[in-house]
């Protein structure tokens, strides 16, 4: 036995799941992302705050409950219809905090800039971030800037972290989904991903498909002020609606059933998905949320959401069931049923 083999035999094997290198699909928000987290990262850092794998960590300082979240943005192109990487970075972290039931307060921003990035482009991104933060009612209070050699990055990468306050009585967790709950989506799905892909592929439509990126904290605050018994909130970003619901089904050990005919999709997005061979259920969203709510409050909450500018096209798209725990199924338009599993590959790389 060689010394190399002996060393490997004496150490814990790397759980690579048949991949010896990182691939783009590890960043898809689907199965490979989940495997990377659950088999390599979570075992090394396991603790009670990390264990729920929520959109942010929820913890207490004194009598105050807080949410803390972080995310990185590598979208390409950095400017796209309806937004840019700066606006996306602010909205993404604001929304992750809101999905914890928190009122976002403060953000940090770290920039990794490639040598040769036009200063005008960086200024445009910074201004966009300032406008997005002001609109969301948050302050950027700390940050960092690094520059790498030309060709060692792709123009600009941004990391944002944020902290927010959770009001008393709010308990939003993926594991809180209960049998009988109803599932609401706040509007048409797959808009952001198709806006990005349309630019990449040079597709043109009668009306431009613009990203739905938006700060959802105002909508969430209105929802939480209601009497509705909201159990789970989630923004279906990477991996789309199906991957987000699959994570919730797994966390709460329940089944989820969707009704295809109830899922809102614009004709432009549906047509683009058909052209590109994409399933809209797996395409990223940046300005939509999923709410899982007690059945007796679903219609009331739906009406309230439709009164908000970001929820006017909200719809009930399914429910939580006892059957097939950990899995999502869908009743199709023609009356059949199919399993809609978590994204297993990479439909749209570099989407956020």
CORNORBEL-V554923 format. One record per residue. RES is the residue in one small letter. OMEGA is omega in whole degrees, 0 to 359 (NA if undefined). Layout:
res	omega
RES	OMEGA
RES	OMEGA
This chain:
res	omega
x	179
x	179
x	180
x	179
x	179
x	180
x	179
x	181
x	183
x	182
x	179
x	179
x	177
x	182
x	189
x	179
x	174
x	176
x	178
x	177
x	173
x	176
x	182
x	182
x	176
x	177
x	187
x	187
x	181
x	186
x	183
x	174
x	180
x	179
x	179
x	181
x	188
x	184
x	183
x	186
x	185
x	180
x	182
x	186
x	188
x	174
x	186
x	181
x	181
x	189
x	183
x	182
x	179
x	176
x	176
x	176
x	178
x	182
x	182
x	169
x	188
x	180
x	185
x	175
x	183
x	171
x	180
x	183
x	177
x	180
x	178
x	187
x	184
x	188
x	176
x	5
x	183
x	172
x	184
x	180
x	178
x	181
x	180
x	185
x	180
x	178
x	180
x	182
x	178
x	182
x	183
x	181
x	174
x	183
x	177
x	177
x	180
x	179
x	173
x	184
x	185
x	170
x	183
x	182
x	190
x	178
x	164
x	177
x	176
x	183
x	168
x	187
x	176
x	174
x	181
x	176
x	179
x	181
x	178
x	178
x	180
x	179
x	178
x	178
x	181
x	178
x	179
x	178
x	179
x	180
x	180
x	179
x	179
x	181
x	180
x	180
x	179
x	178
x	171
x	192
x	177
x	181
x	183
x	178
x	175
x	177
x	179
x	183
x	175
x	180
x	182
x	176
x	178
x	178
x	184
x	170
x	182
x	169
x	173
x	172
x	183
x	178
x	181
x	183
x	179
x	180
x	176
x	176
x	180
x	179
x	182
x	181
x	177
x	183
x	182
x	179
x	184
x	178
x	182
x	179
x	175
x	183
x	180
x	170
x	190
x	178
x	183
x	186
x	171
x	186
x	184
x	182
x	181
x	175
x	179
x	185
x	179
x	177
x	182
x	185
x	180
x	180
x	177
x	180
x	180
x	174
x	184
x	173
x	181
x	179
x	178
x	183
x	184
x	175
x	186
x	186
x	178
x	177
x	181
x	179
x	178
x	179
x	183
x	177
x	180
x	178
x	184
x	179
x	182
x	184
x	186
x	169
x	178
x	172
x	186
x	183
x	181
x	180
x	173
x	185
x	185
x	180
x	179
x	180
x	177
x	178
x	180
x	179
x	179
x	183
x	184
x	181
x	177
x	173
x	178
x	177
x	178
x	174
x	186
x	184
x	182
x	185
x	183
x	177
x	179
x	180
x	179
x	180
x	179
x	180
x	179
x	179
x	178
x	179
x	185
x	181
x	183
x	173
x	184
x	179
x	182
x	184
x	187
x	173
x	178
x	179
x	179
x	176
x	171
x	177
x	175
x	193
x	177
x	188
x	184
x	180
x	188
x	182
x	178
x	181
x	179
x	179
x	179
x	181
x	181
x	177
x	181
x	183
x	181
x	182
x	186
x	180
x	178
x	181
x	171
x	188
x	180
x	183
x	180
x	185
x	179
x	182
x	179
x	180
x	180
x	183
x	176
x	175
x	181
x	171
x	186
x	180
x	182
x	174
x	177
x	177
x	176
x	175
x	174
x	186
x	175
x	179
x	184
x	179
x	180
x	178
x	187
x	177
x	175
x	186
x	178
x	NA
